[in-house]
């Protein structure tokens, strides 16, 4: 009994440790790197899920086409109740009536009749069948490539939203630092004003600048919230679920150094889709030509039938007579009003359009590669220039503040330096955003966005 409190404390500590561990794991689950955010989107985004469903539909289509070449079997029951039995007119002499020219109406049939049959057929040869089966399989490949294209589009949207948040976070952090610096200066100025060293207008000017900076920080806070909401939408994540991002925008820039785009068409999903569409168009052309081939089908039928004036005999298996038959059906196309001829002509023209589209796509990819390389190069130049301008503006502000403290400068000079620094920082982050987005465009041009 004396050890009970100690045991209880041990149990409590163990439970607390487990709870903290679980809480820590939950927190980790809510922290996403860019790769993790993309993986989450590829699992949860509705467009990706629908594209995966399209693949299953295409596979089911292959099974449907394959079923045409398998045996087709059906069973049927055909019952008739002859409410008014048809009569056949016969010469009366057949019934022993000697009257010349006399005829009698004799009932021909029974009141009830029934037949039970099993029908089957097997396709032996059809030029369009094998081509249709192959086309269905190619259609599945097309659906798989469409899924890849959707995944790239989702990854692109997630990447842009993710980077936008990182840039906004970096801007917000810098504004926070500026607010701290400005608050410190405002406190010093108020003390100086209280002691009679500066005028009240200097305090007011700094207060206005501080209020404007706080307003900018509030706007950035709203942008951060909107950016996170946009990222959740692009990821297919509920808006109510918390999320934090790992890494910084500077790491993104370093990781993307020395990348260039090349015109490697094989890496582009658009080019692969075009090749698959060309294969489908070629199969459609061959299928149209196969319409001139004959079609051979094996058929068979087995069953039994009966007839009686008594309905109860329909259920007597001994009253049924068997029948069976097997046959071949050969269908030879002779003339269809040139329908197949014009269909073949359409298929050939469709292939021509695909070839024209291929040249346009190749030119578009080449242009996109040139633009991506140029954009990245110019963005790097602009970022370096704006970073230098920001450093210079910081130095100008530092000197202006020192001069102001030593009484050889004015508050207007400090405020002008603050304004110049703010403008330089705005230009810097604008250039930073251009560089990050140009790097995303470069990976799209390379066809390597999902392999990063």
Residue, then its C-alpha position, 0 to 999 in steps of 0.5 A: x500500500x505504501x508503494x501505491x502513490x509511487x506506482x501511480x506517479x510512474x503511470x501518470x508520467x508514462x501516460x504524460x510521455x505518451x500524450x506528449x509523443x502523440x501530440x508531437x507526432x500530430x504536430x509533425x503531421x501538419x508540417x509539410x515540405x513542398x514534396x509532402x504537400x505535392x504528395x498529399x495533393x496527388x492523393x486527395x485532389x479531386x481532379x487527380x482522383x477523377x483521372x484515376x477513375x477514368x483509368x478504371x473506366x478505360x480498363x472496363x472498356x477494354x473488358x467490354x471490347x474483349x467480351x465481344x470475342x468470347x462466346x455469347x450464350x442466351x437462354x429463352x422461353x417462348x410460350x403462346x396461348x392461342x386464344x383463337x386457333x387458326x383454321x385450315x380449309x380442306x376439301x370435304x372429301x378428306x373427311x368423307x363428305x362426297x358433296x362436290x366442291x365442299x370444304x371444311x375449316x379444320x383447326x390447325x394447332x393447339x391451344x398452348x405451345x411452348x419452346x425452351x432453347x439455348x442459343x450460342x454464338x462465337x465470333x471466328x473472324x472479324x477484322x475490326x475486333x482485334x483492332x478494336x481490342x488494341x485501340x481500347x488498350x491504347x485508350x487505357x494508356x491515354x487515360x494513364x497519361x492524362x492522369x500524369x498530366x493532371x498530376x503535373x498541373x496539380x503539382x504546378x498549382x501547389x508549388x506556386x501556392x507554396x512558394x507564394x506563402x514562403x515569400x509572404x512569410x519572409x516579407x512579414x518577418x522583415x516587416x516585423x523587424x522593421x517594426x521593432x526597429x521603428x518602435x525603438x526609434x519612436x521611443x527614443x524620439x519621444x524621450x528626446x522630445x520630452x527632454x526638449x531635444x526634438x520637436x513634437x512634429x518629429x514624433x508625429x512623423x515617426x508615428x505616421x510611418x509606424x502606423x503605415x508599417x503596421x497597416x502593411x503588416x496587417x495586410x501581409x497577415x491577411x495575405x498569409x491567411x489567404x495564401x494558406x487557404x489557397x494552398x489547402x484548396x490546391x492540395x485538396x485539404x479541408x480548410x479547417x485543418x491546420x497546416x504549417x510549412x517547412x523550409x524557407x524561400x532562400x533554400x528554394x533559391x539555392x536548390x534551384x541554382x544553375x538549372x537550364x531548360x532543354x528541348x527534350x520532347x520525350x520529357x513532356x507529357x503533352x508530346x507523349x499524349x500526342x504520340x498516343x493520340x496518333x497511335x489511336x488515329x492510326x488504329x482507327x484508320x486500320x479499323x476502317x479499312x478492316x470493314x472491307x473484310x468478311x465476318x465469320x460467326x459460328x452459331x448453335x441452338x439447342x432446346x425442346x418444344x411442345x404443344x397441347x390443348x391442356x396447359x398442364x402438359x407444359x410442365x411435363x418434361x416427357x411431352x417435349x421434343x428436342x431440337x438442335x442445330x449448328x451453323x456458320x454465318x458469313x457476312x461479306x460486305x459488297x456495297x455500302x454507298x462508299x460509306x467506308x471510303x469516306x470514313x477512311x478519308x476522314x481518318x487519313x485527314x485526322x492523322x494529317x492534323x495530328x502531324x501538323x499539331x506535332x510541329x506546332x507543339x515542338x515549336x511551342x516547346x522550343x519557345x517555352x524553353x527559350x522563354x524559361x531560360x531567359x526569364x530565369x536569367x533576367x530574374x537572377x539579374x534583377x534579384x541581385x540588383x534589388x538585393x544590392x539596392x536593399x543593402x544600400x538602402x539599409x546602410x543609408x538608413x543606418x547612417x541617417x539614424x546615427x546622424x539623427x541621434x548625434x544631432x547632425x541629421x533631421x527626422x525627415x532624412x530618416x523618414x526618407x531613408x525608411x521610405x527608400x528602404x521600404x521601396x527597395x524591400x518591395x522591389x526585392x521581394x517582387x524580384x524574388x517572386x519572379x525568380x521563383x516562378x520563373x524556376x517553376x516555369x523552367x521545370x515545366x519546360x523541362x518536364x521535370x516538375x514532379x521529379x524535383 
